[in-house]
Structures are given as C-alpha cells and as structure tokens.
C-alpha cells in the first residue's frame, strides 16, 4: 500500500511508539500539511489510534510511553480512554447531539466561520486548513472551539459536527465531549475562555506573526449562555471479555472502530471467515470529507491484510450498500453458526453494530459481542470528572493491572 504522509500501518504505528522525543522529528517530513509540521508531530499516531491500529494501552505500555514527542503521552492516552468511557455511560449526550447538530447551519454566522471569513485571521486560518488538510493540533482545536462558542455565539453541536466531518483522527467521544467541556457543560467544569494573553503565550510565534488581524476580539470574550441538563448517566453496558471456541463454524466481523483484532479477545478464536465493513453510506450520512474517507479506507486495507495473515482464512471487505444485510449475506454464504465482533463504543458505528446483532439473531446465527479487558477495566471508572477518573486508574496503570489484562489474552 502506498502511504499518505499522515497515514500509518499498524507496523509503522508500533514503530512510532518506540521513538524517543529527539527522534520523533523523523516523522515530520516536508510533505506534511503546514500545521502538522513541528507543532503537531503526534497527529500520525492519533489517526492510527482513532481506528485502533494501535491502542492507547499499547502506547502507555511501550518502552517510550512516557516520552513520546508532542501530546501522545500517558496523560493524553488516559484522556482518550476517559472520553470514550464517559460517553459510553452517558449515551443520551450522543443522541441529543445527533438531533441538534443540524440547527443553525443556514445562518450567515455559521457560514462565515466554516468558510474562514470572520476577520479573525488566526481562526480563519484554522478553519481553512482544517477543511483542506483534515489536520488541526489538539491545542488549536480547543482554541477554535472557544472562539466558535463564546466569541461567535454558535451552538457547540455545530462545531463538534464540523470537526467530525473533517478531522482525520476525529473521534465521536473526544470531539463531542471536548466541545461540551469548552461550553461549560461537562460535569462541574467552567466554560473555557481563550484570552489574548494565553494565545500570545502559547501560540507559535510564526503563526502569530502571520495572523495578527482580529486578535483583539479575545480581549473581551464572555461565556456564552448554555443551560446545563440534569443527570444523563445510565451506566456502562455489560459485555463479555472472552469467548470459548466451541462446535460450529464461527466468523469474525470487524467494523472500522477497532482494527487490530489480533491483539484483542478475538485473537484466539478459530475463525473460518473474516469480514470488514466499509460503511460508505454512514460516511455520507455523517458527511465525512474525502480525506476522512481516505484515512478509513487505508486503515481497513491494512487490517484486512493482517487478519488474513493471522487467521489464514478468507478475508473480505464488505463495501457500500446496506451493511447490515451485507453482513448477514456474508455470514450465510460462509454457512456460519456464530459471528464474533468487538464492541463499538457510542457513536454512529454503535448503531450499526446493534442492528447487525439483532439481524444475526433473527437469522438464527449466534452473536458474540466482546470488549477488550483493559478497556472494561479502565473505562468503568469514567463516569464522573477526569480528576476522579485519573485518581482511580492511576494506581491500576502504575501497578500494571491493565498490562496483566492484555497478557491474560495471550
């Protein structure tokens, strides 16, 4: 597979995690998008993490896990796990977001921000570069969210949706919950207001030198009024962490959310067939950009090669059309008695996997939904604030409990 400068195979992503800070610049070549050079060297790994070509646990447990250049360090991995676990136990947040993400897109204010015509040069640059490259540094995403919500007075749902359309590493939990945090809706956190003082202190000098126009707006930003909801917590779902091999023919289905199945509870299954879903219709519904679709396709192809090598059995990418019916047709054509797959966390893929599971059962095909033990271990405490979560899971990480969970699968 010919590699896009930002897209890594699993093998390349694993190599990345072994690099110490001084050598990480080897991954910042001149052909990277402008805002990914130097300031955003961790973007490649973040895209690989989005589709679990490598997992957060593998990064934390790598020999260089504490020293990865940029923001892909242990703290950042815990944040990713926290956001995913929090949304899993608060699924109504996603449901409400799906309903609200369309309101206001015809307004002139919205159009001005997404088209980079606000007159605040730095934010216009961020918007234009995001659309063109699918890249935006983590820090800049939070700044842009603050500008969107508090300076422009736009709904946070519209901004999260804009990000999810274009970010190559856009994750439903991380984007939706980060934008809620900036708006002042997450737990007891206050709104995040970007000040000019902070911007001048933290933004790279070369960007500031080129984008001075309009920065005075950050001298007088006031929090946008957003009404907080009541409790949305519903608890973490009950899911198996392992499955026994038994009589009958069993197949493995791989949605695009977790594409390193050979490191998961699926690894020990004696599968006679493997399929992956290329969810073109969902990409259209979610309005994924061309760059996002390209990144998903790249990850799927890499996973298909590895799955074929691991299980030594026919591996098929199911493309386009009604994916639910395509999975059923694949299972029936392979005469499967059971289908196993990894749990898809709250987001558009969760809706697909729920539908697949129901159809498998009505077609008299047993279904086995599994979750990585380390995911279950670390996400269960993610129901309150990040500080509470970190205090709870810190000893687990330090004590190697998550590492033991991974080792138990081998």
C-alpha angles and dihedrals in degrees: 000000000000108000126232107222091251100039122089132191116226090260091053092045091052089051089051092057091058093058118104121218099268092055099043091090086074085078093054104080126171092256094067117107113273097255093046094061116100098332095058108033093141094064094095092056091044091057090050090049091051090067095031094245077146124011131231087244092057091051092049092049098044116111089251095039093123094045107045109140117254122003100326093101132119094279092053091048090053090051091054091050091046095052092048093047093045094053090046090061093040103046093155088072089065093044092052091046091054090054096045101041095090101048113105101014092123094058119112090230092058093047092049093054098045092045093048097245104124097107091240095114099200094050091044088053091051092051094047094045092047091055093044100044108016088234134119126152115248092244092050091050091060092046091050091048091052091049091048096049105032106026098036098030094227125149115268090226091063091052095048089049091051090053094047091052094056113019110103088211095036110153119190095222097043096045098042096044095042090054090048089051091051089050091052096249101114113101108297096330117131120232115280109240118190110220127198089239091057093045092052090048099047109027116092112261094234091057093047091048091056097040111044098130115109098002090127088079088079090063093075109025114147125194115268113237111253120170114228120230128225123257113318097179116128102163134252117295121249109247134165121250097200142020131205122234108243141163118305136048116299128192133192123227118198122197115193097260098081115027104168097077092156088072095046136078086275091070097086097047116113093229122187094191139019129197134181126201122232097195100201094158091053091049089055093047091049090043095233113189121241089257093054092049090050092052092051092048091051091052092047093052092049091049092048091055092050094044090053090051094046100046097026090218136113110293120196133187108216106213132197131332125065102344093194092059092041091056091049092048091049092050092048094046090053090046091235123182094190138021123201126195140164119260114265112219123230111300138077094312092055090063090052094049092049090054092047091051093051093048093048090054094048087050089055093248116134116238127211116192112189136185129202108258091227090054091052092046096051101034098052092075092050096097101100135032123334090243091058091046093050092049090052100045098035093083090044091056094042091047093051095241092138089048090053090052090057093045091052090066094059 
